[in-house]
Amino acid sequence: MHYHNGFNFSSMRLCITTTALILALCACTSETESDLVKTKGIWAGFELVSDGNRTRVNAELNAGDANGSNIVSSDSDSLQAVVNSTAIVLTKDTDFLDVDYQAYINATDDNQQFDIKFKRDDGINANSSVELPLNFIILTPSNDQNFDINSPLTVQLDGTDPNSTSQVELSSSCTNNNNETLLQSTLFALNSSRLEIDFQNLDMFNSSQVNQNKTCDLTISVKRDRFGSISGEYANQSYIKSQQSRAIKNMTLTF
């Protein structure tokens, strides 16, 4: 179809698409100052992740619920993580689509308690707490280990944690028949210190999309999660969660 007067339909469509994207991003990254919202109108999500060396504390505050506009802490309010009687102020971190508050803390002990305090100018503070799960070591497999499709992969930990829930994620980077990278993953519940994974029984490796003339790169991630006590001052569905996370990388699968 031909358009006169120099009009280009593709350019118009690109312009509309770009405008829609910009509007969507603006909607996703809208911000509200915390001093404009009562604590009960703030949804809070706190996640603490330890890799055994340090713990990353991440706090997200939204207006009303998890999908609300980002709450930005006013100068009169502050978020703090308290560990072993030491208070660390969480600092603002802005990524492409979101605003949150973070701190990195050198505390990773078994059952280490973290208190997250939202101190407010109006005096209606919100105090939440959570303990880290037990530390663990992945005994098998090992980094850079090679596997054959006919051999099982055994995940063996050095113990269990009855007060936490655990899961294993197997991630793969294979090549498809168009010589493109194919990324897949599968989750497994971990109810003991041992899990055996049979590659042959996994759809991710039996798919006709996978080029079996080439190897796949594998990563095993093990995560232990605990939920803590969230302040009742926040909006419904707020939560605080901690995690111990470990990974084994650069493994290879041959068909």
Backbone hydrogen bonds, N-H to C=O, Kabsch-Sander energy under -0.5 kcal/mol:
donor,donor_aa,acceptor,acceptor_aa,energy
7,F,4,H,-1.7
9,F,7,F,-0.6
12,M,8,N,-1.9
13,R,9,F,-2.5
14,L,10,S,-2.4
15,C,11,S,-2.4
16,I,12,M,-2.6
17,T,13,R,-2.6
18,T,14,L,-2.7
19,T,15,C,-2.5
20,A,16,I,-2.6
21,L,17,T,-2.2
22,I,18,T,-2.4
23,L,19,T,-2.5
24,A,20,A,-2.3
25,L,21,L,-2.5
26,C,22,I,-2.3
27,A,23,L,-2.0
28,C,24,A,-2.1
29,T,25,L,-1.9
30,S,27,A,-0.8
32,T,70,N,-2.8
34,S,72,V,-2.6
36,L,33,E,-1.8
37,V,34,S,-1.7
41,G,38,K,-1.8
42,I,39,T,-2.0
43,W,41,G,-0.5
43,W,62,N,-3.0
45,G,60,E,-2.5
46,F,239,Y,-2.2
47,E,58,N,-2.7
48,L,241,K,-2.3
49,V,56,R,-2.3
50,S,243,Q,-3.1
51,D,54,R,-1.7
55,T,105,I,-3.0
56,R,49,V,-2.9
57,V,55,T,-0.6
57,V,103,A,-3.3
58,N,47,E,-2.6
58,N,56,R,-0.6
59,A,101,Y,-3.0
60,E,45,G,-2.3
62,N,43,W,-2.5
63,A,69,S,-2.5
64,G,41,G,-3.1
64,G,62,N,-0.6
65,D,63,A,-1.8
68,G,65,D,-1.9
70,N,30,S,-2.2
71,I,61,L,-3.2
72,V,32,T,-2.7
72,V,70,N,-0.6
73,S,71,I,-0.5
77,D,74,S,-1.6
78,S,119,K,-2.1
80,Q,117,K,-2.6
81,A,88,I,-2.9
82,V,80,Q,-0.5
82,V,115,D,-3.3
83,V,81,A,-0.6
83,V,86,T,-2.7
86,T,83,V,-2.0
88,I,81,A,-2.8
90,L,79,L,-2.5
91,T,102,Q,-2.5
93,D,100,D,-3.4
95,D,93,D,-0.5
95,D,98,D,-2.1
100,D,93,D,-2.6
101,Y,59,A,-2.7
102,Q,91,T,-2.6
103,A,57,V,-1.5
105,I,55,T,-2.8
105,I,103,A,-0.5
107,A,105,I,-2.0
111,N,132,L,-1.1
112,Q,109,D,-2.0
114,F,130,V,-2.8
115,D,82,V,-2.1
116,I,128,S,-2.8
117,K,80,Q,-2.9
117,K,115,D,-0.6
118,F,116,I,-0.5
118,F,126,A,-2.6
119,K,78,S,-2.6
119,K,117,K,-0.8
120,R,118,F,-0.5
123,G,120,R,-1.6
125,N,123,G,-1.6
126,A,118,F,-1.8
128,S,116,I,-2.4
129,S,229,S,-2.2
130,V,114,F,-2.1
132,L,112,Q,-2.1
139,L,137,I,-0.9
139,L,156,Q,-2.7
140,T,156,Q,-1.3
144,D,249,K,-2.0
145,Q,142,S,-1.6
147,F,252,T,-3.2
149,I,254,T,-2.2
151,S,148,D,-2.2
153,L,197,I,-2.7
154,T,152,P,-0.5
155,V,153,L,-0.6
155,V,195,L,-3.5
156,Q,140,T,-2.4
156,Q,154,T,-0.7
157,L,193,S,-3.3
158,D,137,I,-1.3
164,S,161,D,-1.8
165,T,225,D,-2.1
166,S,190,L,-0.6
167,Q,223,K,-2.0
168,V,188,F,-2.9
169,E,221,S,-2.8
170,L,186,T,-2.7
171,S,169,E,-0.6
171,S,219,T,-2.8
172,S,184,Q,-3.0
173,S,217,D,-2.4
174,C,182,L,-2.8
176,N,180,E,-2.9
177,N,209,Q,-0.9
179,N,176,N,-1.9
182,L,174,C,-2.9
183,L,181,T,-0.5
184,Q,172,S,-2.0
186,T,170,L,-2.0
188,F,168,V,-2.7
190,L,166,S,-2.2
191,N,189,A,-0.6
195,L,155,V,-2.4
197,I,153,L,-3.3
197,I,195,L,-0.5
198,D,196,E,-0.5
199,F,197,I,-0.8
201,N,198,D,-1.4
202,L,199,F,-1.7
203,D,201,N,-0.5
205,F,202,L,-1.4
206,N,202,L,-0.9
207,S,203,D,-1.1
210,V,207,S,-1.3
211,N,175,T,-3.3
212,Q,210,V,-1.0
214,K,211,N,-1.5
216,C,253,L,-2.1
217,D,173,S,-2.4
218,L,251,M,-2.8
219,T,171,S,-2.2
220,I,248,I,-2.6
221,S,169,E,-2.4
222,V,246,R,-2.8
223,K,167,Q,-2.4
224,R,244,Q,-2.5
225,D,165,T,-3.0
226,R,242,S,-2.2
228,G,240,I,-2.7
229,S,129,S,-2.6
230,I,228,G,-0.7
234,Y,231,S,-1.2
235,A,42,I,-2.8
238,S,235,A,-1.2
239,Y,44,A,-2.1
241,K,46,F,-2.6
242,S,226,R,-3.0
243,Q,48,L,-1.9
244,Q,224,R,-2.0
245,S,50,S,-2.9
246,R,222,V,-2.3
248,I,220,I,-2.9
251,M,218,L,-2.0
252,T,145,Q,-2.1
253,L,216,C,-2.7
254,T,147,F,-2.5
